[in-house]
Amino acid sequence: MRILIKGDAEVSSEAAKVFADSGILLLGNESQTVGPEAAPMEVHLILLGAGIVLLEGIRLAEVPEGSYFLNAAPLNLSGADGSPCRAVLIAAER
C-alpha cells in the first residue's frame, strides 16, 4: 500500500508506528517534512526503519482522491540521503 497525504498535515510518532506496522511501502505528503517540523527525526527513523519510502514536498492540491500510478524516480546523487524528483501521477484505469 502507498499513501499520499494531501494538505498541511504532520505524522505523529504514534501514527508513524501504526504505518510501520501496517506494511506501507510509501508515504508521501505536501509538507516539507513528514514529521513535526520542530522535531521530525523520530518520525523519520520509525518510518525509514520499517523500510517505508518517504516522498516529501509533493504538490497534491489539485489532485482528486482516487487510485493512481506514481512515477517518482529520484536523481542519482552520490553520498546523499535524499534527492529531488519529478513526481508524476497517472490516473488508474477502472
Wavefront OBJ file of the C-alpha trace (Angstrom):
o trace
v 0.000 0.000 0.000
v 1.107 3.557 -0.753
v -0.387 6.637 0.899
v -0.273 10.265 -0.248
v -1.400 12.829 2.344
v -2.973 15.973 0.947
v -2.791 19.340 2.729
v -0.812 20.625 5.680
v -0.523 17.542 7.887
v 2.046 16.109 10.267
v 2.538 12.451 11.160
v 2.986 11.876 14.900
v 5.334 9.216 16.228
v 2.274 7.165 17.268
v 0.850 7.344 13.718
v 4.287 6.503 12.289
v 4.322 3.321 14.388
v 0.866 2.356 13.062
v 2.030 2.974 9.478
v 5.214 0.974 10.125
v 3.217 -1.979 11.468
v 0.767 -1.807 8.528
v 3.263 -2.755 5.827
v 3.008 0.550 3.954
v 5.586 0.848 1.161
v 5.496 4.621 0.556
v 4.240 7.671 2.435
v 4.044 10.975 0.577
v 2.934 14.386 1.799
v 2.742 18.029 0.716
v 4.716 19.375 3.693
v 8.496 19.662 3.529
v 8.779 17.002 6.242
v 6.515 14.127 7.171
v 7.040 14.597 10.916
v 6.546 17.652 13.123
v 8.736 20.492 11.798
v 10.199 21.144 15.257
v 11.342 17.517 15.690
v 10.934 15.346 12.546
v 13.798 12.906 13.267
v 11.852 10.404 15.421
v 9.106 10.016 12.809
v 11.681 9.671 10.025
v 13.582 6.983 11.944
v 10.404 4.989 12.633
v 9.232 5.089 9.013
v 12.623 4.607 7.363
v 13.450 1.846 9.871
v 10.359 -0.003 8.629
v 11.551 0.349 5.023
v 8.924 2.948 4.106
v 9.936 5.288 1.284
v 9.246 8.961 2.073
v 8.132 11.364 -0.648
v 8.023 14.831 0.904
v 7.022 18.185 -0.554
v 4.816 16.907 -3.387
v 2.016 19.056 -4.790
v -1.361 17.360 -4.410
v -3.718 20.360 -4.037
v -5.388 19.844 -7.419
v -5.335 16.035 -7.407
v -8.737 14.415 -6.801
v -8.938 11.480 -4.411
v -8.504 8.165 -6.167
v -6.119 5.463 -7.322
v -3.045 6.406 -9.336
v 0.177 5.057 -10.784
v 3.044 7.065 -9.266
v 6.363 7.622 -11.023
v 8.835 9.419 -8.740
v 12.320 8.491 -9.916
v 14.938 10.331 -7.826
v 18.137 11.864 -9.152
v 21.174 9.668 -8.506
v 23.158 11.849 -6.075
v 26.296 10.211 -4.696
v 26.538 10.249 -0.896
v 23.114 11.868 -0.375
v 20.381 10.534 1.903
v 17.640 12.125 -0.204
v 17.078 13.511 -3.670
v 14.726 15.736 -5.641
v 12.437 14.008 -8.109
v 9.744 14.849 -10.630
v 6.686 13.023 -9.302
v 4.015 12.179 -11.883
v 0.611 10.683 -11.102
v -1.312 8.800 -13.798
v -4.957 8.012 -13.070
v -5.545 4.266 -12.718
v -7.999 2.719 -15.155
v -11.154 1.429 -13.572
l 1 2 3 4 5 6 7 8 9 10 11 12 13 14 15 16 17 18 19 20 21 22 23 24 25 26 27 28 29 30 31 32 33 34 35 36 37 38 39 40 41 42 43 44 45 46 47 48 49 50 51 52 53 54 55 56 57 58 59 60 61 62 63 64 65 66 67 68 69 70 71 72 73 74 75 76 77 78 79 80 81 82 83 84 85 86 87 88 89 90 91 92 93 94
